[in-house]
Structure formats: structure tokens, C-alpha cells
Amino acid sequence: MAYVAIVKSSNNKVEKYMEFANKSDADGHVATYGGFVTDAVDGDTEFWVVNESAKTVTFDTSAANTTQAKAETLAKIYSLEAEVTPRRIREAILGTDSDWLKNKEAEIATERSKL
């Protein structure tokens, strides 16, 4: 889509919007429902920053990247934790794991420190 009608926003976040292929349709929508028209913005609307006075919408790349990095770190932690099976715990208790569990817990701690 080429244009976005921002119908409602608060605290610089979009609450209600609609995408349009052409500006005249977007302008017609705004004439009926209020708001303003701007060029379309790529990316998840969670990271759109609305400036009503300037009638603009921008994409907060920094916040999007931070959220993505956090999600990737959590996925890595879940993957590492899934490797700690009952067998691995049993071997650690018996002392036959060559510090595998200790090392795995250190890896998990390293990932958690990134959050």
C-alpha cells in the first residue's frame, strides 16, 4: 500500500488506521472518519511513531531491533534449556557428565545476561 490514513492515535502510538493504494481514497476516508493521511510505513505497527501535529508516522528501528534481539535470546535460552534432559541431570548427579550440565548452565546464564 502507498498511503495510510491514521484515524486514531494516542501517546504517539497508532490505535486505528487503514491502508490505501491511492491518496484520493485515503483523503476520502479521513474526510469521513477524521485523522490524517501519510505515506505508508513499512514494519510492524507496534513500532510506528505517530506525530499528529506534523501529520507523520515513522518506524522506530531501534525499538524493533531491540525487541527482535530479545526474542532471539529467549529462543536460544529455551533451546539450551531443552537440552537439559532427565538423563543429563542423572549423569550430573552421578558425576559422570564431565561437567556438561555445569557448562550448559553457564551458557544459559550468558544468554540471560543479554536480557
C-alpha positions as CSV (number, residue, x, y, z in Angstrom):
1,M,0.0,0.0,0.0
2,A,1.2,3.5,-0.7
3,Y,-0.8,5.6,1.8
4,V,-2.0,5.2,5.4
5,A,-5.0,7.0,7.0
6,I,-4.2,7.4,10.7
7,V,-7.7,7.7,12.2
8,K,-6.8,7.4,15.9
9,S,-3.6,7.6,17.9
10,S,-2.6,8.3,21.5
11,N,0.8,8.6,23.2
12,N,2.4,8.7,19.8
13,K,1.1,5.1,19.0
14,V,-1.3,4.2,16.3
15,E,-4.6,2.9,17.5
16,K,-6.7,2.9,14.3
17,Y,-5.5,3.1,10.7
18,M,-6.3,2.0,7.2
19,E,-4.1,1.4,4.2
20,F,-4.9,2.7,0.8
21,A,-3.4,2.2,-2.7
22,N,-4.1,5.8,-3.7
23,K,-4.1,9.2,-1.9
24,S,-7.6,10.2,-3.0
25,D,-9.2,7.2,-1.3
26,A,-7.2,7.8,1.8
27,D,-8.2,11.5,1.8
28,G,-11.9,10.5,1.4
29,H,-11.6,8.1,4.4
30,V,-10.1,10.9,6.5
31,A,-12.8,13.3,5.4
32,T,-15.4,10.9,6.8
33,Y,-13.7,9.5,9.8
34,G,-11.1,12.1,10.8
35,G,-7.3,11.8,11.2
36,F,-4.6,12.4,8.6
37,V,-3.0,10.8,5.6
38,T,0.7,10.0,5.3
39,D,2.9,7.8,3.1
40,A,2.8,4.1,4.1
41,V,5.3,2.9,6.7
42,D,7.0,-0.5,6.5
43,G,7.3,-2.7,9.5
44,D,5.1,-3.8,12.4
45,T,2.6,-1.2,13.6
46,E,3.8,-1.8,17.2
47,F,6.9,0.3,16.2
48,W,5.2,3.1,14.4
49,V,5.7,6.5,16.0
50,V,2.9,9.0,15.3
51,N,3.4,12.8,15.3
52,E,-0.1,14.2,15.0
53,S,1.0,17.8,14.8
54,A,3.4,17.1,11.9
55,K,1.0,14.5,10.5
56,T,3.7,12.0,10.1
57,V,4.4,8.4,11.0
58,T,7.9,6.9,11.3
59,F,9.2,3.5,12.1
60,D,11.3,3.1,15.3
61,T,14.0,0.8,14.0
62,S,15.9,0.8,17.3
63,A,12.9,-0.5,19.3
64,A,12.1,-3.1,16.6
65,N,15.7,-4.3,16.7
66,T,15.8,-4.5,20.5
67,T,12.6,-6.5,20.5
68,Q,13.9,-8.8,17.8
69,A,17.2,-9.4,19.7
70,K,15.3,-10.1,22.9
71,A,13.1,-12.7,21.1
72,E,16.1,-14.4,19.6
73,T,17.9,-14.5,23.0
74,L,14.8,-16.1,24.6
75,A,14.6,-18.6,21.8
76,K,18.2,-19.5,22.4
77,I,17.6,-19.9,26.2
78,Y,14.6,-22.2,25.6
79,S,16.7,-24.3,23.2
80,L,19.5,-24.6,25.6
81,E,17.1,-25.5,28.5
82,A,15.5,-28.1,26.4
83,E,18.9,-29.9,26.1
84,V,18.9,-30.4,29.9
85,T,17.1,-33.8,29.9
86,P,16.4,-36.1,32.9
87,R,19.3,-38.3,31.6
88,R,21.7,-35.3,31.7
89,I,20.6,-34.4,35.2
90,R,21.0,-38.0,36.3
91,E,24.6,-38.1,34.8
92,A,25.4,-34.8,36.6
93,I,24.1,-36.3,40.0
94,L,26.2,-39.4,39.4
95,G,29.2,-37.3,38.4
96,T,29.6,-38.9,35.0
97,D,28.7,-35.9,32.8
98,S,32.2,-34.4,32.6
99,D,30.7,-31.0,33.8
100,W,28.3,-31.0,30.8
101,L,25.4,-29.7,33.0
102,K,27.6,-27.0,34.6
103,N,28.8,-25.8,31.2
104,K,25.2,-25.8,29.9
105,E,24.1,-23.7,32.8
106,A,26.9,-21.3,32.1
107,E,25.7,-21.0,28.5
108,I,22.2,-20.3,29.7
109,A,23.5,-17.7,32.2
110,T,25.4,-16.0,29.4
111,E,22.3,-15.7,27.3
112,R,20.2,-14.5,30.3
113,S,22.7,-11.7,30.9
114,K,21.8,-10.3,27.4
115,L,18.2,-9.6,28.5
